[in-house]
Structure formats: structure tokens, C-alpha cells
Amino acid sequence: AHLGVCAECRAVFRDATPRRLAAIDAMYRSADYVRSVNVKHLVSIEEYAEPLPYQVLQADRLAPLLPAKPEILDIGCLDGALLREFARRLDGALLCGYDVSNLVRPLFPEGGNFHLFTGDLEHIPGPFDLVVLSHSIQYIRDAIGLMAHLRRLLKPGGMVFLQTPNFVAKPASLLMGDQHYFYTPAILATIL
């Protein structure tokens, strides 16, 4: 597939056939995608003695910024690992996850303050104090539509935590065949 540039948001996108784009979308609704949860990504940070799952670092950094008993939505939550980390730090938090595949349900925490939404973003009630898009925005085909959802999903003064590869700093990410968009900090600023 070739790459193109979105006139509205200046993002670099995968210019592929509708069939190929549909195949990418279907991949994230498949059992293979759900099985990928067994791959743990660790990060090494100076202030931690051992490498740790990146969700631990994210929760450590974000939890102090949130109000008491925050309402959190993790878009692209998979097994809810980040939400589990928030649960360890934030008593009474409402912890909601969203994933395109209902096949993640057996992996997601059950009961209590945990809630899983699957299917379409428009069915998620809000608003939330924090919406997380950690390594998920690049897989969402309708980036402009996502911004409208974020406006609806955020409380006044709410925060978005967005993390995605910067293709200028890591050009090899352009070779990945499973992403719809590729971002830089400037592109994200334009979209937001």
C-alpha cells in the first residue's frame, strides 16, 4: 500500500484498497488479535529498579493528576491492564474500557468498577475525567470522527492521554502494515 496525506488533519495515512483497509479492521476483531495480549511490552526507566510494563508507568504518572474517584475510559484497552493499574492506585474510580472486539471480554476484569464497551464509540456513555489512547489512535480509521467523540466523552477540564509512535523519530513504523494513520507531534497538535 502507498501512503497519503489527509487534507483535513495533515496526518499520513495508509492509501490502500477498500479490501485491504477492511482486512486491517477485521484483524483487530479477530481471535489472533486477542491472543496477542500474551506479548508484554516492558520499559526501563531510571527511577524503577526493574523493567516494568508500560501501563505501570502510565498509571504512576497519570493517577496524581486525577480527581478523587475519577471516571476513566481506555480506548483500545484489550485486557484492561492499564485500568487494573489505576484500580491499584485510585479507590472508587470508574474504570471503563473500549475495544472493537468483543472477544476481549474474557480477559477484561469483571464486576466492581470495571465496565467494558465494544463495537462503536458512539455507544459509550460519558463523560470522563480521563480518556486514554495509548498506542491505539493509529489503528482508528476515522481520526476526525474520533475527535468529535472525544469532545463528547470528556468532562469540562477532562484530560486526554495520547501515546503513539512518532514516525519521524521512528520511520520503521511506516513499514507496519496494520495501522491506518501515522503521526508526529505536529500532526497530533493539528488534529487536537
NORSULKA-V145332 format. One record per residue. N is the residue number from 1. PHI is phi in degrees with one decimal (NA if undefined). PSI is psi in whole degrees, 0 to 359 (999 if undefined). OMEGA is omega as a letter, one per 30 degrees, with the letter a starting at -180 (999 if undefined). Layout:
n: (N | N)
phi: (PHI | PHI)
psi: (PSI | PSI)
omega: (OMEGA | OMEGA)
This chain:
n: (1 | 2 | 3 | 4 | 5 | 6 | 7 | 8 | 9 | 10 | 11 | 12 | 13 | 14 | 15 | 16 | 17 | 18 | 19 | 20 | 21 | 22 | 23 | 24 | 25 | 26 | 27 | 28 | 29 | 30 | 31 | 32 | 33 | 34 | 35 | 36 | 37 | 38 | 39 | 40 | 41 | 42 | 43 | 44 | 45 | 46 | 47 | 48 | 49 | 50 | 51 | 52 | 53 | 54 | 55 | 56 | 57 | 58 | 59 | 60 | 61 | 62 | 63 | 64 | 65 | 66 | 67 | 68 | 69 | 70 | 71 | 72 | 73 | 74 | 75 | 76 | 77 | 78 | 79 | 80 | 81 | 82 | 83 | 84 | 85 | 86 | 87 | 88 | 89 | 90 | 91 | 92 | 93 | 94 | 95 | 96 | 97 | 98 | 99 | 100 | 101 | 102 | 103 | 104 | 105 | 106 | 107 | 108 | 109 | 110 | 111 | 112 | 113 | 114 | 115 | 116 | 117 | 118 | 119 | 120 | 121 | 122 | 123 | 124 | 125 | 126 | 127 | 128 | 129 | 130 | 131 | 132 | 133 | 134 | 135 | 136 | 137 | 138 | 139 | 140 | 141 | 142 | 143 | 144 | 145 | 146 | 147 | 148 | 149 | 150 | 151 | 152 | 153 | 154 | 155 | 156 | 157 | 158 | 159 | 160 | 161 | 162 | 163 | 164 | 165 | 166 | 167 | 168 | 169 | 170 | 171 | 172 | 173 | 174 | 175 | 176 | 177 | 178 | 179 | 180 | 181 | 182 | 183 | 184 | 185 | 186 | 187 | 188 | 189 | 190 | 191 | 192)
phi: (NA | -99.9 | -106.6 | -133.1 | -123.1 | -71.2 | -65.9 | -74.6 | -115.3 | 68.5 | -74.9 | -86.3 | -130.2 | -79.3 | -96.2 | -123.8 | -66.6 | -55.1 | -63.9 | -67.3 | -62.3 | -64.2 | -65.1 | -63.3 | -58.9 | -64.8 | -57.7 | -82.3 | -108.1 | -96.7 | -65.5 | -60.5 | -60.7 | -63.8 | -65.6 | -66.2 | -61.0 | -68.8 | -84.9 | -97.9 | -98.7 | -107.2 | -125.1 | -108.2 | -124.1 | -52.8 | -78.0 | -111.0 | -67.2 | -122.2 | -58.2 | -139.0 | -59.8 | -60.2 | -65.3 | -63.9 | -62.3 | -59.2 | -64.9 | -60.2 | -77.9 | -86.6 | -53.7 | -65.6 | -87.0 | -99.1 | -71.1 | -62.5 | 50.6 | -71.3 | -108.8 | -123.3 | -122.4 | -110.1 | -85.6 | 88.3 | -73.0 | 52.8 | -94.0 | 79.2 | -58.0 | -66.4 | -64.5 | -61.9 | -66.0 | -62.4 | -60.6 | -71.0 | -109.4 | -127.4 | -66.7 | 79.2 | -70.4 | -87.1 | -117.8 | -112.8 | -118.8 | -132.1 | -146.2 | -70.9 | -103.1 | -72.0 | -67.8 | -78.3 | -51.0 | -64.7 | -88.3 | -81.5 | -58.0 | -103.8 | 72.0 | 58.6 | -92.8 | -93.5 | -140.5 | -112.9 | -115.4 | -132.3 | 99.1 | -106.9 | -60.7 | -66.5 | -90.0 | -86.5 | -76.3 | -138.9 | -94.1 | -126.2 | -77.0 | -141.7 | -117.6 | -106.9 | -127.5 | -96.9 | 56.0 | -131.3 | -60.9 | -69.1 | -99.2 | -95.0 | -70.4 | -100.9 | -64.2 | -68.3 | -61.2 | -58.5 | -62.8 | -64.9 | -64.0 | -61.5 | -58.9 | -72.3 | -82.4 | -95.5 | -71.3 | -55.8 | 81.3 | -68.6 | -120.8 | -114.9 | -106.9 | -125.0 | -134.8 | -155.0 | -62.2 | -93.7 | -68.2 | -72.9 | -76.6 | -134.0 | -61.0 | -61.8 | -63.3 | -66.6 | -83.2 | -68.9 | -90.8 | -116.3 | -111.4 | -86.6 | -128.8 | -130.4 | -123.9 | -129.8 | -57.2 | -65.7 | -63.1 | -61.8 | -61.2 | -63.0 | -65.4 | -68.9)
psi: (156 | 167 | 148 | 177 | 127 | 125 | 327 | 315 | 355 | 11 | 150 | 132 | 162 | 118 | 89 | 170 | 155 | 325 | 317 | 319 | 318 | 324 | 321 | 313 | 316 | 327 | 321 | 0 | 7 | 163 | 328 | 319 | 313 | 321 | 338 | 349 | 339 | 346 | 112 | 128 | 120 | 151 | 149 | 119 | 136 | 318 | 358 | 137 | 324 | 156 | 146 | 158 | 139 | 335 | 329 | 312 | 315 | 312 | 320 | 320 | 323 | 325 | 316 | 344 | 353 | 154 | 171 | 139 | 57 | 161 | 120 | 138 | 127 | 108 | 120 | 40 | 337 | 255 | 4 | 20 | 316 | 319 | 324 | 320 | 320 | 321 | 327 | 339 | 337 | 99 | 134 | 7 | 143 | 120 | 103 | 137 | 152 | 136 | 151 | 337 | 128 | 347 | 347 | 347 | 315 | 339 | 339 | 144 | 142 | 145 | 189 | 228 | 8 | 135 | 134 | 132 | 138 | 167 | 243 | 143 | 331 | 346 | 0 | 124 | 155 | 196 | 173 | 154 | 329 | 131 | 126 | 132 | 80 | 107 | 43 | 334 | 328 | 346 | 358 | 119 | 325 | 77 | 322 | 317 | 324 | 320 | 323 | 320 | 319 | 320 | 317 | 325 | 345 | 138 | 158 | 129 | 2 | 165 | 151 | 129 | 117 | 126 | 127 | 155 | 143 | 109 | 342 | 319 | 332 | 75 | 340 | 338 | 337 | 340 | 347 | 129 | 10 | 11 | 144 | 324 | 158 | 135 | 160 | 167 | 322 | 319 | 315 | 319 | 319 | 315 | 313 | 999)
omega: (l | l | l | l | l | a | a | a | l | l | l | a | l | l | a | l | l | l | l | l | l | l | l | l | a | a | a | l | a | l | l | l | a | l | a | l | l | l | a | l | a | l | l | a | a | a | l | a | a | l | a | l | a | l | l | l | l | a | l | a | a | a | a | a | a | l | l | l | a | l | a | l | l | l | a | a | a | a | l | a | l | l | l | l | l | a | l | a | a | l | l | l | l | a | a | l | l | l | a | a | l | a | l | a | l | a | a | l | a | l | a | a | a | l | l | l | l | l | a | l | a | a | a | l | l | f | a | l | a | l | a | l | a | a | l | a | a | a | a | a | a | a | l | l | l | a | l | l | a | l | a | a | a | l | l | a | l | a | l | l | a | l | l | l | l | a | l | l | a | a | l | l | l | a | a | a | a | a | l | a | l | a | l | l | a | l | l | l | l | a | a | 999)
